[in-house]
């Protein structure tokens, strides 16, 4: 029912794993892809991803769903940054690749992985200075973590019907495009409808209200982001979830 494999190796040589959950089939099944932790300090996303895995594996009510689709979860897409946020600097956000600014190497190391994808790379909502939190990197796919994720998704893109990037915080469900305000994909109304349905389902179970909005308008413009890139290669339903709470705690 489950399969674990390595999708990438980080700059500091940590392995990045994906977990596929689903019953075997003689045909290629649709895939929902979920990943978490690209921003190192957003610890709740790692926990949420692991809980998602646990639920699908242990709750028998999902059996029929998992006979029809596969769910792939990558619980920690930035293990170097995560370890640095645990051991050295709690609010660290980026990866930990080598800095091009040696005098400030600890502060200026790394790249914002969610600005490093090859779609509208280096445009709005990024920094080109290595010491900033939203530094996009010298080129798209400069980070081995992002390169590995992109390769794994491209290998399965004909099957992937949905992509969810887990972030925090805010209690938002965000839909593309995020690279520029007032630009939307042709099927934006379908995306909004699905996002509103997800929000309503969450509220009906937990009483927690997730706001639905466009990424650029509801949050801020951010080019080179994972959700925009996934949408650009043809993944139909693409969202970013900003998890609870609504404020930094």
Secondary structure, DSSP 4 states (H G I P E B T S, - for coil): -EEEEEEEE-TTS-EEEEEEE----SSPPEEEEEEE-SSTT-HHHHHHHHHHHHHHHH-GGGHHHHHHEEEEEES-S-HHHHHHHHHT-TT--S--PPPS-GGGHHHH----GGG-SSSSTTSTT-BSSTTSTTB--SSTT-SHHHHHHHHHHHHTTTTEEEEEEEEESSSEEEES--SSTT---TTHHHHHHHHHHHHHHHHHHH----EEEEHHHHT---TT-HHHHHHHTT-SEEEEEEES-SS--
